[in-house]
Amino acid sequence: MRSSSKYEEQLSTFSKNSRVVLVTGGAGFIGSHTVLVLLEQGYQVVVLDNLSNGSYEALTRVEKLVGKRLSFVKGDVRDQSLVTSIINKYKISDVLHFAGLKAVAESTLNPLQYYSVNIEGSLALLQAMVENSVKRFIFSSSATVYGENAKIPYREDSSRGTPSSPYGKSKAAVEQILEDLAQADDSWQICCLRYFNPIGAHNSGLIGEDPEGVPNNLLPYISHVAAGRYSKLNIFGGDYKTPDGTCRRDYVHVMDLAEGHVAALQNLVAGFDVINLGTGVPVSVREMVAAYEAVCGKEIAFEIAPQRAGDLPEFWSDCAKAKQKLSWEAVRSLKEMVEDTWQWQTKNPLGYHNEE
Ligand SMILES: NC(=O)c1ccc[n+]([C@@H]2O[C@H](COP(=O)([O-])OP(=O)(O)OC[C@H]3O[C@@H](n4cnc5c(N)ncnc54)[C@H](O)[C@@H]3O)[C@@H](O)[C@H]2O)c1
């Protein structure tokens, strides 16, 4: 644990009313951008992360960007006694739970690891919260919980489906656990945010997405091709029943998502709720490649590869509920998403490892 004397000092100078938010997985992609917005908004932040797919450097840069300190604890969210000690030490009032594993294909190869981190991790965290009567909780869920048969655009009032991967099943299971918890104890305030496809980076180019190993998601992969690290992009499936034959997804800027979390925190109410965070606009893989080429001024070589099992042709969000309940909507354009991704890539060709 980082020596926290300066942090303690700073805490004591803050208003007693200011809230202290525990952000699990805060050193990762979405978590680090959300920590930045939380600090900007005057929240105190404690990050718990085991750095399995996150970077301490991301948090150092967040502190520099905002000019404020946060507290960091390196550890596993499944360690209930550690979480209890953090809640007590920092007087945590709210929890944002990002920590988890997220690679769909990997989850089919290693389901136990996914269920352990994503479900046991959530259970340990919730148990520690119960012990300490902390009952404000925001969960990183995913559009994958709608399953294969939901009507497009996905609306929150359609029931959870059966996701095809262990990753998706773990998200649906945690949502169910949270729903049961709120049913059993009406003093809980729980919101599951169902993200669509987060991309982009902070417009400083200092923080962004830095996955370990070969990227699973489209944008980091395209970035690596544009930067010359990979020779070409494999587009999985060119014969879907979509306008140009490639899959369509609802890409949302990570800073919009981050702001969505703060809006959700500010509008948390008793009970259980689920809210989509997306743009409502589908973009195909080919359209994304063209948008990237326009921004980086290079050709992105690609090849059409066979479809991947479990990939849906297209889906996007209905965003009305977020607008109505959180007064939130995504405001950043596709061009900004791509420009910010490219800026992050060019300023940090090796991600955070440049300086580690
Ligand atoms: N990025 C997406 O496309 C997407 C879409 C929908 C939902 N989500 C969910 O949002 C959350 C954040 O996603 P992200 O893209 O920022 O992923 P990420 O991998 O960048 O961040 C997750 C963070 O959790 C940490 N972590 C993993 N296991 C941990 C453990 N056992 N204990 C403590 N920390 C642990 C990692 O080190 C990492 O910093 C995840 O729960 C993910 O499933 C992501």
The ligand as an SDF file (V2000), in Angstrom:
LIG
                    3D

 44 48  0  0  0  0  0  0  0  0999 V2000
  -13.9700   -2.6860  -22.0620 N   0  0  0  0  0  0  0  0  0  0  0  0
  -15.1030   -3.2510  -22.4540 C   0  0  0  0  0  0  0  0  0  0  0  0
  -15.3050   -3.4890  -23.6480 O   0  0  0  0  0  0  0  0  0  0  0  0
  -16.1900   -3.5640  -21.4510 C   0  0  0  0  0  0  0  0  0  0  0  0
  -17.5150   -3.7200  -21.8890 C   0  0  0  0  0  0  0  0  0  0  0  0
  -18.4980   -4.0360  -20.9530 C   0  0  0  0  0  0  0  0  0  0  0  0
  -18.1570   -4.2110  -19.6140 C   0  0  0  0  0  0  0  0  0  0  0  0
  -16.8560   -4.0680  -19.2250 N   0  0  0  0  0  0  0  0  0  0  0  0
  -16.5160   -4.2770  -17.8170 C   0  0  0  0  0  0  0  0  0  0  0  0
  -15.9930   -3.0880  -17.2790 O   0  0  0  0  0  0  0  0  0  0  0  0
  -15.0150   -3.3750  -16.2860 C   0  0  0  0  0  0  0  0  0  0  0  0
  -13.7520   -2.6060  -16.6090 C   0  0  0  0  0  0  0  0  0  0  0  0
  -13.3340   -2.9380  -17.9200 O   0  0  0  0  0  0  0  0  0  0  0  0
  -12.0020   -2.3620  -18.5590 P   0  0  0  0  0  0  0  0  0  0  0  0
  -12.1840   -2.3640  -20.0210 O   0  0  0  0  0  0  0  0  0  0  0  0
  -11.5940   -1.1450  -17.8670 O   0  0  0  0  0  0  0  0  0  0  0  0
  -11.0270   -3.5630  -18.2100 O   0  0  0  0  0  0  0  0  0  0  0  0
   -9.5230   -3.5340  -17.6620 P   0  0  0  0  0  0  0  0  0  0  0  0
   -9.0180   -4.9240  -17.7550 O   0  0  0  0  0  0  0  0  0  0  0  0
   -8.7530   -2.4620  -18.3150 O   0  0  0  0  0  0  0  0  0  0  0  0
   -9.7620   -3.1340  -16.1280 O   0  0  0  0  0  0  0  0  0  0  0  0
  -10.0710   -4.0830  -15.1390 C   0  0  0  0  0  0  0  0  0  0  0  0
   -9.1470   -3.8250  -13.9800 C   0  0  0  0  0  0  0  0  0  0  0  0
   -9.4470   -4.7820  -12.9490 O   0  0  0  0  0  0  0  0  0  0  0  0
   -8.2170   -5.2550  -12.4200 C   0  0  0  0  0  0  0  0  0  0  0  0
   -8.4560   -6.5840  -11.8710 N   0  0  0  0  0  0  0  0  0  0  0  0
   -8.6960   -7.7490  -12.5350 C   0  0  0  0  0  0  0  0  0  0  0  0
   -8.8700   -8.7460  -11.6690 N   0  0  0  0  0  0  0  0  0  0  0  0
   -8.7570   -8.2240  -10.4270 C   0  0  0  0  0  0  0  0  0  0  0  0
   -8.8310   -8.7730   -9.1270 C   0  0  0  0  0  0  0  0  0  0  0  0
   -9.0620  -10.0730   -8.9120 N   0  0  0  0  0  0  0  0  0  0  0  0
   -8.6610   -7.9490   -8.0640 N   0  0  0  0  0  0  0  0  0  0  0  0
   -8.4000   -6.6270   -8.2540 C   0  0  0  0  0  0  0  0  0  0  0  0
   -8.3090   -6.0590   -9.4720 N   0  0  0  0  0  0  0  0  0  0  0  0
   -8.4960   -6.8500  -10.5460 C   0  0  0  0  0  0  0  0  0  0  0  0
   -7.2390   -5.2420  -13.5830 C   0  0  0  0  0  0  0  0  0  0  0  0
   -5.8820   -5.1760  -13.1690 O   0  0  0  0  0  0  0  0  0  0  0  0
   -7.6730   -3.9980  -14.3300 C   0  0  0  0  0  0  0  0  0  0  0  0
   -6.9440   -2.8640  -13.8980 O   0  0  0  0  0  0  0  0  0  0  0  0
  -14.8250   -4.8830  -16.2930 C   0  0  0  0  0  0  0  0  0  0  0  0
  -15.5930   -5.4290  -15.2500 O   0  0  0  0  0  0  0  0  0  0  0  0
  -15.4000   -5.2950  -17.6400 C   0  0  0  0  0  0  0  0  0  0  0  0
  -15.9020   -6.6020  -17.6330 O   0  0  0  0  0  0  0  0  0  0  0  0
  -15.8640   -3.7340  -20.1100 C   0  0  0  0  0  0  0  0  0  0  0  0
  1  2  1  0
  2  3  2  0
  2  4  1  0
  4  5  1  0
  4 44  2  0
  5  6  2  0
  6  7  1  0
  7  8  2  0
  8  9  1  0
  8 44  1  0
  9 10  1  0
  9 42  1  0
 10 11  1  0
 11 12  1  0
 11 40  1  0
 12 13  1  0
 13 14  1  0
 14 15  2  0
 14 16  1  0
 14 17  1  0
 17 18  1  0
 18 19  2  0
 18 20  1  0
 18 21  1  0
 21 22  1  0
 22 23  1  0
 23 24  1  0
 23 38  1  0
 24 25  1  0
 25 26  1  0
 25 36  1  0
 26 27  1  0
 26 35  1  0
 27 28  2  0
 28 29  1  0
 29 30  1  0
 29 35  2  0
 30 31  1  0
 30 32  2  0
 32 33  1  0
 33 34  2  0
 34 35  1  0
 36 37  1  0
 36 38  1  0
 38 39  1  0
 40 41  1  0
 40 42  1  0
 42 43  1  0
M  CHG  2   8   1  16  -1
M  END
$$$$
